[in-house]
Amino acid sequence: MLFQTRVLYLNENPSPRVRATYGGSEFLLLREPGPIVMIAAIKDTANPRFVALDLLRFLAAAAVMVYHFTYIAVREPQPWLVAWQPVVKHGYLGVHLFFIISGFVILWSARGRQPRSFVRARLLRLYPEFWISVVISALIFTRAPGGFGDSLTLKAILLNLTMVPQYLGAEYVDDVYWTLGVEIKFYVITWTLLALGQMRRIEAWIYAWIFTLAVSSVTDTGAVVRSLIIFPYGALFAAGGIFFLVYESGWSARRIAAIALALVLSSYHAVRAMQGFMDSSDITDIARFSTVGIVCVAFALISVAVVGRVKLRLSVAVAATIGSLTYPLYLLHNTGKELFLRCSASGGTPALVLSATIFSICAAYVAMRLGTGPVRRLLAGILDTLPLLSALPRGAKAKQGSFVTPTEGGGEISR
């Protein structure tokens, strides 16, 4: 089975060359009248870097889940958690790892795409599983006695389906959705560069982005500028973009400097944001050093995954399944917390935490199966009939040697 198919147009040759993966190897194919002919094997794509990225995404979601289950949900100190508290209270930093990975895979996804193809791919990737998750979460939150779901209305739930309820006067069904608003800003930036034909200058734009973030960190550049540069999380996305460029064409002195500056900015803002995620009594000098250390580890893990020097004995299919569970697990894990931890008088026991984890994974699996199956197909059919996408700009014509991805392939791992 061929997947991850890309079309490569060379000069004015009307016959496209097709880059595809089969049996763990990547081939350059020449589509002439008649059968497709394999003319060159150009790259082995049974590469551990993609497996590693999927595992890192799952690790990030699991860290956030553990943070909510063992730090946020526990009302009374639990003896079995005392030794782990210095660790689990940092679980929210899994979001930082998410943002770095997103910077990598979104730039990868956008490379060579037309703007409307990029929009279609993002809509199909995000919304089906999100809609399922909103429905499941709303049902559970409104049924749990005394929970924050008591204030949910049908209007608020419907507005949440847009993924941007904060701009429509409604609260999130689940507070974890705040990261989606940040992600969408990054997608808008990426789409804008695609529409303006600036992807060939993406490296310069990323450097300018990081520089502006640095300036905004030491002086007030105004709310508009800070919103445009996704302050203070922009350095994480920018770092992910640089890591993609490293994956594509290797390290350079400028890229190393950009990664270093992005790391400094990300660490600085992570420390400043601690008060929004931890009790003040838990913010100690050791906790601050630990926060910086975890951010450094996140950068190092992505670097190792990109360079591909880690060898993982895990099939691409298994890694892809784990990676597919990441998004719905992040969206739905608070349903497990609501059912098993918040509503329990004892709360925080190992059995309840395990039960909440199992329930959350099962709910994520249901959302993944429905979202990547019938709901995605339904949305794809709707998008194909709407004039909206066809009205979007096509962007600059692909240059020599650039790739144009005509469809969202079923074999993608991280895109």
C-alpha positions, 0 to 999 in steps of 0.5 A: 500500500502506498501512502504519504504520496507527494507530487514533485513537478520538475521544471515544465515537465508535465509528467509529475514525479511521485514520492511515496512510501512502501515497505519502509522505504521511500521511492521516487516514482515516475507516472507515465502513461501506463503503470507507475514505475519505481525509478529510485529509492531515495530515503528509508522512512522507517525512521525512528524519529517519527515513532519518537515524535508520536511517543513524545506527543503521547508523553505530553498528553499523559503528563498533563493527565497525571498533573490533573489527576494527582495534583489538581484533583487531590483535595487532601494530601495522599501518603502515596503521592507525597514522594511524587508531588515534586514531579507531578506538579510540573505535568502541565509543562507537557503543553510546552512539549505539545507546542514544540511538536506542533511547530515541527509538524505544522510546518512539515504539513504546510511545506509545499501545500496550497493555502486552501489545502492546508486549511482543509487538512487542519479542519479535518485533523482537528474538528471531528475528534474535537466535536466528539470530545465536546459532546462526551465532555458536556454529557459527563460534566452536566450529569456530575453533581455539583461540578462546573458543568452545572453552569453549561448551557446548550448555547455554550456547548454549541459555541464550543463546537467552533473551537473559539468560544472565547471570542463568542462570549462563551466559556470553555466546556473544558478548560484544557481547550485554551491551548487550541486557541493558541494553536489556531493562532499559529495555524493562521500565521502559517496560512498567511505565509502560505497565502503570501508565498512566503514559505521559501523565506520561512527561516527568515520569518522564524528568526524575526519572530524569535527576535520580536518575542525577545524584545517583547519579553523585556519591553511592552510592545502592546497587546496587538503585537503580543497577540500576533506573535503568540506571546509568551508561547511563540518561542515554542512553536518557533523552535519546532519550526527550526527543528523541522528545518534541521530535519530537512537540511541539517544544522547551521550556526544560525539555527543553533543560535535561534534554538538557544534563544528560543530555549532561553525565552521558553524557560523564562516564561515557563518560570514566570507562569508557574503561579498560574499552575501551582499553589504558591506554597509549591513554588520554591527555588527547586521548583523553578530550577526543575521547571527550567530543567524540564523545558530543556529536556523537552528541547533535547528530546525533540532534538534527539527525535529529529536527528534520529539517533534514538533507536526504538523497537516499536512498529510505525503502526503501533506508534501511529495508534498511540499518536492518534490517541494523544489528541482525544486523550488530551481533550477528554481526560478531565472526564475521568477526573470528574467521574472518579476523582472530583466526585469521590469523598476519598479522592486521589487513591491509586485505584481511583486514579487508575480507574480515571486513567482507564476511562479516559483512554477508553473515551479517547479511543471512542472519540478517535474511532468516530472522529477519524472515521464517519465524522471525518468523512462527513466533514470532508464531504461537506468541505468538498461541496462548499465554495468557501475553500475554493474562494481561498487564495491558491498562494504562490505557484510551486517552485522547482523541486517543491512538493505539492500534497494533493490530499491528506494521505491516510498513512500520515503519522504526525501531520 
